[in-house]
Amino acid sequence: MCRKAQGTMMKIGIENLNIYGCSMALDQGKLAEARGKDPQKVVKDFLIDTRSLNPLWEDVVTMGANAAKPIVENIDPKSIGILIVGTESSVDFGKPISTNITGALGLPPNIRNYETKHACYSGIAAMDAAVNWLASGFGDGRKALVISSDFSREHLRTKEEFVLGGTAAAVLLSDTPRLLEFEPRRKGTWTTDIYDTFRPSARAEVGNNEVSLYAYMDALEGAWGDYVSRAEGGTDFDGDHRWLCYHTPFPGIAFQAHRTLCNINAPRRKSEVIEDFERRVVPTLQFSRRLGSTYGSSNFVGIAALLSGDSKLGTGDRIGFYAYGSGAIGEFWSARLCDGARAEMKKMDIQSSLNARMNASVEEYEKIELHRSQVVELPDFNPDRSFPGGLWESAYRGRELLTLEKVENYVRTYAWS
């Protein structure tokens, strides 16, 4: 059982969690070499070893459904009362992808569903809405399914190219948590109106990296200050949070975030910040180092990484989370580990699914991204399953993964492989 969150009437938290890290991976060092950069410096600066990559028969719908399938197939679908999908990469500006996923997963018709958008905060926005729905009691004991699904736009030969990626996370929330129990009275939020990074069309992902970095840190300081002022029972940065999970547009930013909070709470030497970072933060980064940018799935990927690793965990350990979304919003929130959380998480065997990804060449990556950019807004499109060669046969055929079959007059048809 989980340790009871202080001041709450019922326990609400994460019952199950899965990550879908796409079917291909691009080696960051090889990309750096192809761009005339020092591979060791690129990997060290961004803390990304590989990035996720999708073939053209995958999109945010397929990614989200493929993340959720292992969870849904082990429960009664009728036990789910609401599905909320967070994304900034939607395939339609009107029809929510939650409807596509509801149909693909065979969820019951008497289910609420919708899509949330707030850049990289969209996944946490979806989770917050689901938590409030559960806490209201209007679900009559049913569970909430939250999905976050995103992938990068094409940025070939730009400085942004080294912080790209794609990931989907599926999170089952309920009043019988097995992984994490939320602390709803320990949350701080900060927001402002800014254009740091944004997507004005289905093809464009633009912004100012320097402005975005400062906005990220401003939001972190503001959200932490609000958290401290509101946290029930008070808080202590060093003593309360056994683990810290920061939003990772790229994992390397987590060190800058941690140094910021360390110095706000008690200025210290850089060597002390590094030691604390390696102890409390690095265990949450092992998957994001293999995925690249994880967008709205970032906090969920961090949870999965911590619980799938070998760090010494304790029931009731408090995890501090920082979520950020361009535009902009920052939120600092916390949760506690449940007894047996590691055993539950390891059932998903996320490591094996990441290990099974096909290693894409730089040439294959470039061809895929250029073609995706050309077809993303076309009314009619049939994905070529012969490229990359062998991927469909080795990773999809007969494996029951959702794939995009065709687009006809903008209507998208999906099918299980």
GUMARNU-705983 format. One record per residue (C-alpha): residue number from 1; residue in one letter; x, y, z. Coordinates in steps of 0.1 Angstrom, whole numbers, plus 5000, padded with zeros to 4 digits. Example, Ala and Ser with C-alpha at 12.3 -4.5 7.8 and 13.67 -1.06 7.14 Angstrom:
<pts>
i = 1 | aa = A | px = 5123 | py = 4955 | pz = 5078
i = 2 | aa = S | px = 5137 | py = 4989 | pz = 5071
</pts>
This chain:
<pts>
i = 1 | aa = M | px = 5000 | py = 5000 | pz = 5000
i = 2 | aa = C | px = 5011 | py = 5036 | pz = 4995
i = 3 | aa = R | px = 5018 | py = 5060 | pz = 5023
i = 4 | aa = K | px = 4987 | py = 5081 | pz = 5027
i = 5 | aa = A | px = 4991 | py = 5116 | pz = 5013
i = 6 | aa = Q | px = 4987 | py = 5143 | pz = 5039
i = 7 | aa = G | px = 4954 | py = 5162 | pz = 5039
i = 8 | aa = T | px = 4936 | py = 5142 | pz = 5012
i = 9 | aa = M | px = 4903 | py = 5123 | pz = 5015
i = 10 | aa = M | px = 4913 | py = 5096 | pz = 4990
i = 11 | aa = K | px = 4945 | py = 5082 | pz = 4975
i = 12 | aa = I | px = 4949 | py = 5091 | pz = 4939
i = 13 | aa = G | px = 4980 | py = 5082 | pz = 4918
i = 14 | aa = I | px = 4995 | py = 5061 | pz = 4891
i = 15 | aa = E | px = 4984 | py = 5025 | pz = 4889
i = 16 | aa = N | px = 5004 | py = 5017 | pz = 4858
i = 17 | aa = L | px = 5027 | py = 5033 | pz = 4833
i = 18 | aa = N | px = 5042 | py = 5025 | pz = 4799
i = 19 | aa = I | px = 5066 | py = 5042 | pz = 4775
i = 20 | aa = Y | px = 5066 | py = 5038 | pz = 4737
i = 21 | aa = G | px = 5100 | py = 5049 | pz = 4724
i = 22 | aa = C | px = 5094 | py = 5044 | pz = 4687
i = 23 | aa = S | px = 5108 | py = 5017 | pz = 4664
i = 24 | aa = M | px = 5140 | py = 5033 | pz = 4654
i = 25 | aa = A | px = 5170 | py = 5051 | pz = 4671
i = 26 | aa = L | px = 5196 | py = 5074 | pz = 4657
i = 27 | aa = D | px = 5230 | py = 5075 | pz = 4672
i = 28 | aa = Q | px = 5238 | py = 5110 | pz = 4684
i = 29 | aa = G | px = 5276 | py = 5106 | pz = 4679
i = 30 | aa = K | px = 5271 | py = 5095 | pz = 4642
i = 31 | aa = L | px = 5248 | py = 5125 | pz = 4636
i = 32 | aa = A | px = 5275 | py = 5148 | pz = 4651
i = 33 | aa = E | px = 5301 | py = 5133 | pz = 4629
i = 34 | aa = A | px = 5279 | py = 5138 | pz = 4598
i = 35 | aa = R | px = 5275 | py = 5175 | pz = 4608
i = 36 | aa = G | px = 5312 | py = 5180 | pz = 4614
i = 37 | aa = K | px = 5308 | py = 5183 | pz = 4652
i = 38 | aa = D | px = 5328 | py = 5166 | pz = 4680
i = 39 | aa = P | px = 5307 | py = 5136 | pz = 4689
i = 40 | aa = Q | px = 5320 | py = 5134 | pz = 4725
i = 41 | aa = K | px = 5312 | py = 5171 | pz = 4731
i = 42 | aa = V | px = 5277 | py = 5169 | pz = 4716
i = 43 | aa = V | px = 5268 | py = 5139 | pz = 4737
i = 44 | aa = K | px = 5283 | py = 5155 | pz = 4769
i = 45 | aa = D | px = 5265 | py = 5188 | pz = 4763
i = 46 | aa = F | px = 5231 | py = 5175 | pz = 4756
i = 47 | aa = L | px = 5233 | py = 5141 | pz = 4775
i = 48 | aa = I | px = 5216 | py = 5124 | pz = 4746
i = 49 | aa = D | px = 5232 | py = 5091 | pz = 4733
i = 50 | aa = T | px = 5204 | py = 5082 | pz = 4708
i = 51 | aa = R | px = 5171 | py = 5098 | pz = 4697
i = 52 | aa = S | px = 5139 | py = 5082 | pz = 4688
i = 53 | aa = L | px = 5127 | py = 5081 | pz = 4652
i = 54 | aa = N | px = 5095 | py = 5069 | pz = 4635
i = 55 | aa = P | px = 5088 | py = 5055 | pz = 4600
i = 56 | aa = L | px = 5062 | py = 5073 | pz = 4580
i = 57 | aa = W | px = 5035 | py = 5048 | pz = 4590
i = 58 | aa = E | px = 5036 | py = 5061 | pz = 4626
i = 59 | aa = D | px = 5023 | py = 5093 | pz = 4640
i = 60 | aa = V | px = 5011 | py = 5105 | pz = 4674
i = 61 | aa = V | px = 4980 | py = 5084 | pz = 4672
i = 62 | aa = T | px = 4999 | py = 5052 | pz = 4667
i = 63 | aa = M | px = 5025 | py = 5061 | pz = 4693
i = 64 | aa = G | px = 4999 | py = 5068 | pz = 4719
i = 65 | aa = A | px = 4979 | py = 5037 | pz = 4712
i = 66 | aa = N | px = 5010 | py = 5015 | pz = 4712
i = 67 | aa = A | px = 5020 | py = 5029 | pz = 4746
i = 68 | aa = A | px = 4986 | py = 5022 | pz = 4760
i = 69 | aa = K | px = 4979 | py = 4988 | pz = 4746
i = 70 | aa = P | px = 5000 | py = 4968 | pz = 4771
i = 71 | aa = I | px = 4981 | py = 4985 | pz = 4799
i = 72 | aa = V | px = 4946 | py = 4983 | pz = 4785
i = 73 | aa = E | px = 4948 | py = 4947 | pz = 4774
i = 74 | aa = N | px = 4954 | py = 4936 | pz = 4811
i = 75 | aa = I | px = 4923 | py = 4953 | pz = 4825
i = 76 | aa = D | px = 4886 | py = 4955 | pz = 4818
i = 77 | aa = P | px = 4882 | py = 4983 | pz = 4792
i = 78 | aa = K | px = 4849 | py = 4992 | pz = 4809
i = 79 | aa = S | px = 4869 | py = 5002 | pz = 4840
i = 80 | aa = I | px = 4882 | py = 5033 | pz = 4822
i = 81 | aa = G | px = 4858 | py = 5063 | pz = 4824
i = 82 | aa = I | px = 4879 | py = 5090 | pz = 4808
i = 83 | aa = L | px = 4908 | py = 5093 | pz = 4783
i = 84 | aa = I | px = 4927 | py = 5125 | pz = 4780
i = 85 | aa = V | px = 4956 | py = 5129 | pz = 4754
i = 86 | aa = G | px = 4982 | py = 5156 | pz = 4757
i = 87 | aa = T | px = 5000 | py = 5166 | pz = 4725
i = 88 | aa = E | px = 5015 | py = 5195 | pz = 4705
i = 89 | aa = S | px = 5019 | py = 5173 | pz = 4674
i = 90 | aa = S | px = 4982 | py = 5165 | pz = 4667
i = 91 | aa = V | px = 4973 | py = 5153 | pz = 4632
i = 92 | aa = D | px = 4942 | py = 5175 | pz = 4631
i = 93 | aa = F | px = 4933 | py = 5209 | pz = 4644
i = 94 | aa = G | px = 4897 | py = 5200 | pz = 4651
i = 95 | aa = K | px = 4892 | py = 5162 | pz = 4656
i = 96 | aa = P | px = 4911 | py = 5152 | pz = 4688
i = 97 | aa = I | px = 4934 | py = 5122 | pz = 4685
i = 98 | aa = S | px = 4917 | py = 5109 | pz = 4717
i = 99 | aa = T | px = 4889 | py = 5097 | pz = 4695
i = 100 | aa = N | px = 4912 | py = 5079 | pz = 4672
i = 101 | aa = I | px = 4929 | py = 5062 | pz = 4701
i = 102 | aa = T | px = 4895 | py = 5053 | pz = 4718
i = 103 | aa = G | px = 4885 | py = 5035 | pz = 4686
i = 104 | aa = A | px = 4919 | py = 5018 | pz = 4681
i = 105 | aa = L | px = 4920 | py = 5005 | pz = 4717
i = 106 | aa = G | px = 4883 | py = 4994 | pz = 4717
i = 107 | aa = L | px = 4874 | py = 5015 | pz = 4746
i = 108 | aa = P | px = 4837 | py = 5016 | pz = 4756
i = 109 | aa = P | px = 4815 | py = 5043 | pz = 4740
i = 110 | aa = N | px = 4804 | py = 5057 | pz = 4773
i = 111 | aa = I | px = 4837 | py = 5074 | pz = 4779
i = 112 | aa = R | px = 4848 | py = 5110 | pz = 4781
i = 113 | aa = N | px = 4877 | py = 5119 | pz = 4759
i = 114 | aa = Y | px = 4895 | py = 5150 | pz = 4747
i = 115 | aa = E | px = 4929 | py = 5164 | pz = 4738
i = 116 | aa = T | px = 4949 | py = 5190 | pz = 4757
i = 117 | aa = K | px = 4975 | py = 5214 | pz = 4744
i = 118 | aa = H | px = 5002 | py = 5234 | pz = 4761
i = 119 | aa = A | px = 5035 | py = 5226 | pz = 4744
i = 120 | aa = C | px = 5055 | py = 5203 | pz = 4766
i = 121 | aa = Y | px = 5031 | py = 5208 | pz = 4796
i = 122 | aa = S | px = 5003 | py = 5191 | pz = 4777
i = 123 | aa = G | px = 5009 | py = 5157 | pz = 4793
i = 124 | aa = I | px = 5008 | py = 5170 | pz = 4829
i = 125 | aa = A | px = 4978 | py = 5192 | pz = 4820
i = 126 | aa = A | px = 4960 | py = 5160 | pz = 4809
i = 127 | aa = M | px = 4971 | py = 5143 | pz = 4841
i = 128 | aa = D | px = 4959 | py = 5172 | pz = 4863
i = 129 | aa = A | px = 4924 | py = 5171 | pz = 4846
i = 130 | aa = A | px = 4922 | py = 5134 | pz = 4852
i = 131 | aa = V | px = 4932 | py = 5137 | pz = 4888
i = 132 | aa = N | px = 4905 | py = 5163 | pz = 4894
i = 133 | aa = W | px = 4879 | py = 5140 | pz = 4877
i = 134 | aa = L | px = 4889 | py = 5111 | pz = 4899
i = 135 | aa = A | px = 4888 | py = 5133 | pz = 4930
i = 136 | aa = S | px = 4854 | py = 5146 | pz = 4922
i = 137 | aa = G | px = 4839 | py = 5111 | pz = 4925
i = 138 | aa = F | px = 4819 | py = 5115 | pz = 4893
i = 139 | aa = G | px = 4837 | py = 5086 | pz = 4878
i = 140 | aa = D | px = 4820 | py = 5061 | pz = 4902
i = 141 | aa = G | px = 4852 | py = 5042 | pz = 4908
i = 142 | aa = R | px = 4863 | py = 5040 | pz = 4872
i = 143 | aa = K | px = 4899 | py = 5047 | pz = 4862
i = 144 | aa = A | px = 4915 | py = 5075 | pz = 4840
i = 145 | aa = L | px = 4938 | py = 5068 | pz = 4811
i = 146 | aa = V | px = 4962 | py = 5097 | pz = 4802
i = 147 | aa = I | px = 4984 | py = 5096 | pz = 4772
i = 148 | aa = S | px = 5011 | py = 5120 | pz = 4761
i = 149 | aa = S | px = 5024 | py = 5117 | pz = 4725
i = 150 | aa = D | px = 5048 | py = 5139 | pz = 4705
i = 151 | aa = F | px = 5075 | py = 5139 | pz = 4680
i = 152 | aa = S | px = 5099 | py = 5165 | pz = 4665
i = 153 | aa = R | px = 5094 | py = 5184 | pz = 4633
i = 154 | aa = E | px = 5122 | py = 5183 | pz = 4607
i = 155 | aa = H | px = 5153 | py = 5204 | pz = 4616
i = 156 | aa = L | px = 5180 | py = 5191 | pz = 4594
i = 157 | aa = R | px = 5214 | py = 5208 | pz = 4597
i = 158 | aa = T | px = 5202 | py = 5233 | pz = 4623
i = 159 | aa = K | px = 5215 | py = 5237 | pz = 4659
i = 160 | aa = E | px = 5182 | py = 5224 | pz = 4671
i = 161 | aa = E | px = 5188 | py = 5190 | pz = 4654
i = 162 | aa = F | px = 5207 | py = 5176 | pz = 4683
i = 163 | aa = V | px = 5177 | py = 5179 | pz = 4707
i = 164 | aa = L | px = 5150 | py = 5162 | pz = 4687
i = 165 | aa = G | px = 5131 | py = 5130 | pz = 4695
i = 166 | aa = G | px = 5097 | py = 5114 | pz = 4700
i = 167 | aa = T | px = 5080 | py = 5095 | pz = 4727
i = 168 | aa = A | px = 5045 | py = 5084 | pz = 4739
i = 169 | aa = A | px = 5036 | py = 5077 | pz = 4775
i = 170 | aa = A | px = 5004 | py = 5060 | pz = 4787
i = 171 | aa = V | px = 4994 | py = 5065 | pz = 4824
i = 172 | aa = L | px = 4966 | py = 5047 | pz = 4842
i = 173 | aa = L | px = 4954 | py = 5067 | pz = 4871
i = 174 | aa = S | px = 4931 | py = 5055 | pz = 4899
i = 175 | aa = D | px = 4923 | py = 5054 | pz = 4936
i = 176 | aa = T | px = 4944 | py = 5022 | pz = 4939
i = 177 | aa = P | px = 4978 | py = 5035 | pz = 4929
i = 178 | aa = R | px = 5007 | py = 5010 | pz = 4927
i = 179 | aa = L | px = 5035 | py = 5032 | pz = 4914
i = 180 | aa = L | px = 5030 | py = 5068 | pz = 4928
i = 181 | aa = E | px = 5006 | py = 5085 | pz = 4951
i = 182 | aa = F | px = 5001 | py = 5122 | pz = 4943
i = 183 | aa = E | px = 5003 | py = 5150 | pz = 4969
i = 184 | aa = P | px = 4977 | py = 5174 | pz = 4955
i = 185 | aa = R | px = 4983 | py = 5200 | pz = 4982
i = 186 | aa = R | px = 5020 | py = 5202 | pz = 4973
i = 187 | aa = K | px = 5020 | py = 5220 | pz = 4940
i = 188 | aa = G | px = 5033 | py = 5254 | pz = 4927
i = 189 | aa = T | px = 5026 | py = 5271 | pz = 4894
i = 190 | aa = W | px = 5040 | py = 5300 | pz = 4874
i = 191 | aa = T | px = 5030 | py = 5314 | pz = 4841
i = 192 | aa = T | px = 5037 | py = 5342 | pz = 4816
i = 193 | aa = D | px = 5029 | py = 5351 | pz = 4780
i = 194 | aa = I | px = 5060 | py = 5346 | pz = 4758
i = 195 | aa = Y | px = 5070 | py = 5332 | pz = 4724
i = 196 | aa = D | px = 5100 | py = 5310 | pz = 4732
i = 197 | aa = T | px = 5092 | py = 5279 | pz = 4711
i = 198 | aa = F | px = 5060 | py = 5273 | pz = 4692
i = 199 | aa = R | px = 5044 | py = 5254 | pz = 4663
i = 200 | aa = P | px = 5025 | py = 5278 | pz = 4640
i = 201 | aa = S | px = 5017 | py = 5250 | pz = 4615
i = 202 | aa = A | px = 5019 | py = 5212 | pz = 4610
i = 203 | aa = R | px = 5053 | py = 5216 | pz = 4594
i = 204 | aa = A | px = 5070 | py = 5243 | pz = 4615
i = 205 | aa = E | px = 5085 | py = 5242 | pz = 4650
i = 206 | aa = V | px = 5102 | py = 5275 | pz = 4656
i = 207 | aa = G | px = 5115 | py = 5297 | pz = 4684
i = 208 | aa = N | px = 5144 | py = 5313 | pz = 4702
i = 209 | aa = N | px = 5167 | py = 5288 | pz = 4721
i = 210 | aa = E | px = 5181 | py = 5315 | pz = 4744
i = 211 | aa = V | px = 5147 | py = 5329 | pz = 4752
i = 212 | aa = S | px = 5134 | py = 5294 | pz = 4759
i = 213 | aa = L | px = 5163 | py = 5286 | pz = 4782
i = 214 | aa = Y | px = 5157 | py = 5317 | pz = 4803
i = 215 | aa = A | px = 5119 | py = 5311 | pz = 4803
i = 216 | aa = Y | px = 5125 | py = 5276 | pz = 4815
i = 217 | aa = M | px = 5146 | py = 5288 | pz = 4844
i = 218 | aa = D | px = 5123 | py = 5317 | pz = 4852
i = 219 | aa = A | px = 5093 | py = 5293 | pz = 4854
i = 220 | aa = L | px = 5113 | py = 5269 | pz = 4875
i = 221 | aa = E | px = 5121 | py = 5296 | pz = 4901
i = 222 | aa = G | px = 5085 | py = 5309 | pz = 4900
i = 223 | aa = A | px = 5069 | py = 5275 | pz = 4903
i = 224 | aa = W | px = 5093 | py = 5265 | pz = 4931
i = 225 | aa = G | px = 5086 | py = 5297 | pz = 4951
i = 226 | aa = D | px = 5048 | py = 5290 | pz = 4948
i = 227 | aa = Y | px = 5053 | py = 5254 | pz = 4958
i = 228 | aa = V | px = 5072 | py = 5265 | pz = 4989
i = 229 | aa = S | px = 5045 | py = 5290 | pz = 4999
i = 230 | aa = R | px = 5017 | py = 5265 | pz = 4993
i = 231 | aa = A | px = 5031 | py = 5231 | pz = 5004
i = 232 | aa = E | px = 5011 | py = 5217 | pz = 5032
i = 233 | aa = G | px = 5033 | py = 5210 | pz = 5062
i = 234 | aa = G | px = 5062 | py = 5231 | pz = 5048
i = 235 | aa = T | px = 5091 | py = 5218 | pz = 5026
i = 236 | aa = D | px = 5128 | py = 5214 | pz = 5026
i = 237 | aa = F | px = 5146 | py = 5210 | pz = 4992
i = 238 | aa = D | px = 5174 | py = 5189 | pz = 5005
i = 239 | aa = G | px = 5156 | py = 5169 | pz = 5031
i = 240 | aa = D | px = 5121 | py = 5163 | pz = 5016
i = 241 | aa = H | px = 5129 | py = 5152 | pz = 4980
i = 242 | aa = R | px = 5147 | py = 5119 | pz = 4978
i = 243 | aa = W | px = 5145 | py = 5121 | pz = 4940
i = 244 | aa = L | px = 5141 | py = 5150 | pz = 4915
i = 245 | aa = C | px = 5127 | py = 5147 | pz = 4880
i = 246 | aa = Y | px = 5130 | py = 5178 | pz = 4857
i = 247 | aa = H | px = 5114 | py = 5185 | pz = 4824
i = 248 | aa = T | px = 5139 | py = 5175 | pz = 4797
i = 249 | aa = P | px = 5136 | py = 5191 | pz = 4763
i = 250 | aa = F | px = 5171 | py = 5176 | pz = 4764
i = 251 | aa = P | px = 5185 | py = 5158 | pz = 4794
i = 252 | aa = G | px = 5215 | py = 5182 | pz = 4797
i = 253 | aa = I | px = 5192 | py = 5210 | pz = 4809
i = 254 | aa = A | px = 5184 | py = 5190 | pz = 4840
i = 255 | aa = F | px = 5218 | py = 5199 | pz = 4855
i = 256 | aa = Q | px = 5212 | py = 5236 | pz = 4849
i = 257 | aa = A | px = 5178 | py = 5233 | pz = 4865
i = 258 | aa = H | px = 5192 | py = 5214 | pz = 4895
i = 259 | aa = R | px = 5220 | py = 5239 | pz = 4900
i = 260 | aa = T | px = 5194 | py = 5267 | pz = 4900
i = 261 | aa = L | px = 5173 | py = 5251 | pz = 4927
i = 262 | aa = C | px = 5203 | py = 5241 | pz = 4948
i = 263 | aa = N | px = 5216 | py = 5277 | pz = 4948
i = 264 | aa = I | px = 5182 | py = 5292 | pz = 4956
i = 265 | aa = N | px = 5178 | py = 5270 | pz = 4986
i = 266 | aa = A | px = 5214 | py = 5269 | pz = 4999
i = 267 | aa = P | px = 5243 | py = 5282 | pz = 4977
i = 268 | aa = R | px = 5270 | py = 5255 | pz = 4974
i = 269 | aa = R | px = 5301 | py = 5246 | pz = 4954
i = 270 | aa = K | px = 5297 | py = 5232 | pz = 4919
i = 271 | aa = S | px = 5313 | py = 5199 | pz = 4930
i = 272 | aa = E | px = 5285 | py = 5196 | pz = 4956
i = 273 | aa = V | px = 5258 | py = 5203 | pz = 4930
i = 274 | aa = I | px = 5273 | py = 5176 | pz = 4907
i = 275 | aa = E | px = 5273 | py = 5151 | pz = 4935
i = 276 | aa = D | px = 5237 | py = 5158 | pz = 4944
i = 277 | aa = F | px = 5227 | py = 5158 | pz = 4907
i = 278 | aa = E | px = 5242 | py = 5124 | pz = 4902
i = 279 | aa = R | px = 5225 | py = 5110 | pz = 4933
i = 280 | aa = R | px = 5190 | py = 5125 | pz = 4930
i = 281 | aa = V | px = 5185 | py = 5133 | pz = 4893
i = 282 | aa = V | px = 5206 | py = 5111 | pz = 4871
i = 283 | aa = P | px = 5185 | py = 5080 | pz = 4879
i = 284 | aa = T | px = 5155 | py = 5097 | pz = 4862
i = 285 | aa = L | px = 5175 | py = 5104 | pz = 4830
i = 286 | aa = Q | px = 5184 | py = 5069 | pz = 4817
i = 287 | aa = F | px = 5155 | py = 5067 | pz = 4793
i = 288 | aa = S | px = 5156 | py = 5103 | pz = 4781
i = 289 | aa = R | px = 5192 | py = 5098 | pz = 4772
i = 290 | aa = R | px = 5180 | py = 5072 | pz = 4748
i = 291 | aa = L | px = 5149 | py = 5090 | pz = 4735
i = 292 | aa = G | px = 5161 | py = 5126 | pz = 4730
i = 293 | aa = S | px = 5134 | py = 5152 | pz = 4735
i = 294 | aa = T | px = 5104 | py = 5136 | pz = 4752
i = 295 | aa = Y | px = 5081 | py = 5167 | pz = 4752
i = 296 | aa = G | px = 5049 | py = 5162 | pz = 4773
i = 297 | aa = S | px = 5060 | py = 5127 | pz = 4783
i = 298 | aa = S | px = 5090 | py = 5140 | pz = 4801
i = 299 | aa = N | px = 5080 | py = 5136 | pz = 4838
i = 300 | aa = F | px = 5064 | py = 5102 | pz = 4830
i = 301 | aa = V | px = 5096 | py = 5090 | pz = 4812
i = 302 | aa = G | px = 5116 | py = 5101 | pz = 4843
i = 303 | aa = I | px = 5093 | py = 5081 | pz = 4866
i = 304 | aa = A | px = 5097 | py = 5050 | pz = 4844
i = 305 | aa = A | px = 5135 | py = 5054 | pz = 4843
i = 306 | aa = L | px = 5138 | py = 5057 | pz = 4881
i = 307 | aa = L | px = 5116 | py = 5027 | pz = 4887
i = 308 | aa = S | px = 5132 | py = 5006 | pz = 4860
i = 309 | aa = G | px = 5168 | py = 5013 | pz = 4873
i = 310 | aa = D | px = 5188 | py = 4999 | pz = 4902
i = 311 | aa = S | px = 5188 | py = 5029 | pz = 4926
i = 312 | aa = K | px = 5178 | py = 5021 | pz = 4961
i = 313 | aa = L | px = 5141 | py = 5030 | pz = 4965
i = 314 | aa = G | px = 5120 | py = 5032 | pz = 4996
i = 315 | aa = T | px = 5083 | py = 5032 | pz = 5001
i = 316 | aa = G | px = 5071 | py = 5067 | pz = 5007
i = 317 | aa = D | px = 5101 | py = 5083 | pz = 4990
i = 318 | aa = R | px = 5091 | py = 5118 | pz = 4978
i = 319 | aa = I | px = 5098 | py = 5127 | pz = 4942
i = 320 | aa = G | px = 5098 | py = 5163 | pz = 4932
i = 321 | aa = F | px = 5088 | py = 5170 | pz = 4896
i = 322 | aa = Y | px = 5093 | py = 5201 | pz = 4874
i = 323 | aa = A | px = 5070 | py = 5203 | pz = 4844
i = 324 | aa = Y | px = 5074 | py = 5231 | pz = 4818
i = 325 | aa = G | px = 5056 | py = 5241 | pz = 4787
i = 326 | aa = S | px = 5066 | py = 5268 | pz = 4762
i = 327 | aa = G | px = 5043 | py = 5298 | pz = 4760
i = 328 | aa = A | px = 5048 | py = 5295 | pz = 4790
i = 329 | aa = I | px = 5040 | py = 5276 | pz = 4822
i = 330 | aa = G | px = 5061 | py = 5259 | pz = 4849
i = 331 | aa = E | px = 5048 | py = 5236 | pz = 4876
i = 332 | aa = F | px = 5065 | py = 5220 | pz = 4905
i = 333 | aa = W | px = 5046 | py = 5190 | pz = 4921
i = 334 | aa = S | px = 5054 | py = 5160 | pz = 4942
i = 335 | aa = A | px = 5044 | py = 5124 | pz = 4947
i = 336 | aa = R | px = 5054 | py = 5095 | pz = 4969
i = 337 | aa = L | px = 5066 | py = 5060 | pz = 4959
i = 338 | aa = C | px = 5043 | py = 5031 | pz = 4965
i = 339 | aa = D | px = 5054 | py = 4998 | pz = 4980
i = 340 | aa = G | px = 5064 | py = 4974 | pz = 4953
i = 341 | aa = A | px = 5065 | py = 5002 | pz = 4926
i = 342 | aa = R | px = 5097 | py = 4989 | pz = 4911
i = 343 | aa = A | px = 5084 | py = 4954 | pz = 4906
i = 344 | aa = E | px = 5052 | py = 4967 | pz = 4890
i = 345 | aa = M | px = 5072 | py = 4990 | pz = 4866
i = 346 | aa = K | px = 5096 | py = 4964 | pz = 4855
i = 347 | aa = K | px = 5067 | py = 4942 | pz = 4842
i = 348 | aa = M | px = 5066 | py = 4966 | pz = 4813
i = 349 | aa = D | px = 5103 | py = 4958 | pz = 4804
i = 350 | aa = I | px = 5108 | py = 4992 | pz = 4787
i = 351 | aa = Q | px = 5145 | py = 4985 | pz = 4785
i = 352 | aa = S | px = 5140 | py = 4956 | pz = 4761
i = 353 | aa = S | px = 5117 | py = 4976 | pz = 4738
i = 354 | aa = L | px = 5143 | py = 5003 | pz = 4735
i = 355 | aa = N | px = 5170 | py = 4978 | pz = 4729
i = 356 | aa = A | px = 5149 | py = 4963 | pz = 4701
i = 357 | aa = R | px = 5147 | py = 4995 | pz = 4680
i = 358 | aa = M | px = 5163 | py = 4995 | pz = 4646
i = 359 | aa = N | px = 5195 | py = 5016 | pz = 4644
i = 360 | aa = A | px = 5189 | py = 5041 | pz = 4616
i = 361 | aa = S | px = 5217 | py = 5056 | pz = 4595
i = 362 | aa = V | px = 5220 | py = 5093 | pz = 4592
i = 363 | aa = E | px = 5209 | py = 5090 | pz = 4555
i = 364 | aa = E | px = 5178 | py = 5070 | pz = 4565
i = 365 | aa = Y | px = 5169 | py = 5096 | pz = 4591
i = 366 | aa = E | px = 5173 | py = 5125 | pz = 4566
i = 367 | aa = K | px = 5152 | py = 5108 | pz = 4540
i = 368 | aa = I | px = 5124 | py = 5100 | pz = 4565
i = 369 | aa = E | px = 5123 | py = 5135 | pz = 4579
i = 370 | aa = L | px = 5123 | py = 5152 | pz = 4545
i = 371 | aa = H | px = 5096 | py = 5129 | pz = 4533
i = 372 | aa = R | px = 5075 | py = 5134 | pz = 4564
i = 373 | aa = S | px = 5077 | py = 5172 | pz = 4560
i = 374 | aa = Q | px = 5065 | py = 5169 | pz = 4524
i = 375 | aa = V | px = 5035 | py = 5147 | pz = 4532
i = 376 | aa = V | px = 5023 | py = 5158 | pz = 4567
i = 377 | aa = E | px = 4996 | py = 5181 | pz = 4553
i = 378 | aa = L | px = 4987 | py = 5162 | pz = 4522
i = 379 | aa = P | px = 4950 | py = 5151 | pz = 4518
i = 380 | aa = D | px = 4960 | py = 5118 | pz = 4504
i = 381 | aa = F | px = 4990 | py = 5096 | pz = 4514
i = 382 | aa = N | px = 5000 | py = 5060 | pz = 4514
i = 383 | aa = P | px = 5030 | py = 5052 | pz = 4536
i = 384 | aa = D | px = 5058 | py = 5032 | pz = 4519
i = 385 | aa = R | px = 5064 | py = 5002 | pz = 4541
i = 386 | aa = S | px = 5094 | py = 4991 | pz = 4522
i = 387 | aa = F | px = 5115 | py = 5019 | pz = 4536
i = 388 | aa = P | px = 5136 | py = 5016 | pz = 4557
i = 389 | aa = G | px = 5143 | py = 4982 | pz = 4543
i = 390 | aa = G | px = 5134 | py = 4953 | pz = 4567
i = 391 | aa = L | px = 5118 | py = 4975 | pz = 4594
i = 392 | aa = W | px = 5082 | py = 4965 | pz = 4587
i = 393 | aa = E | px = 5091 | py = 4928 | pz = 4586
i = 394 | aa = S | px = 5113 | py = 4928 | pz = 4617
i = 395 | aa = A | px = 5094 | py = 4952 | pz = 4640
i = 396 | aa = Y | px = 5058 | py = 4953 | pz = 4629
i = 397 | aa = R | px = 5045 | py = 4924 | pz = 4609
i = 398 | aa = G | px = 5024 | py = 4902 | pz = 4633
i = 399 | aa = R | px = 5034 | py = 4922 | pz = 4664
i = 400 | aa = E | px = 5001 | py = 4940 | pz = 4668
i = 401 | aa = L | px = 5013 | py = 4975 | pz = 4667
i = 402 | aa = L | px = 4990 | py = 5003 | pz = 4655
i = 403 | aa = T | px = 5001 | py = 5017 | pz = 4622
i = 404 | aa = L | px = 4988 | py = 5044 | pz = 4597
i = 405 | aa = E | px = 4974 | py = 5025 | pz = 4567
i = 406 | aa = K | px = 4964 | py = 5055 | pz = 4545
i = 407 | aa = V | px = 4952 | py = 5091 | pz = 4544
i = 408 | aa = E | px = 4923 | py = 5096 | pz = 4519
i = 409 | aa = N | px = 4907 | py = 5131 | pz = 4516
i = 410 | aa = Y | px = 4923 | py = 5139 | pz = 4550
i = 411 | aa = V | px = 4906 | py = 5108 | pz = 4566
i = 412 | aa = R | px = 4932 | py = 5087 | pz = 4584
i = 413 | aa = T | px = 4928 | py = 5049 | pz = 4585
i = 414 | aa = Y | px = 4947 | py = 5029 | pz = 4611
i = 415 | aa = A | px = 4953 | py = 4992 | pz = 4614
i = 416 | aa = W | px = 4970 | py = 4968 | pz = 4638
i = 417 | aa = S | px = 5000 | py = 4951 | pz = 4622
</pts>
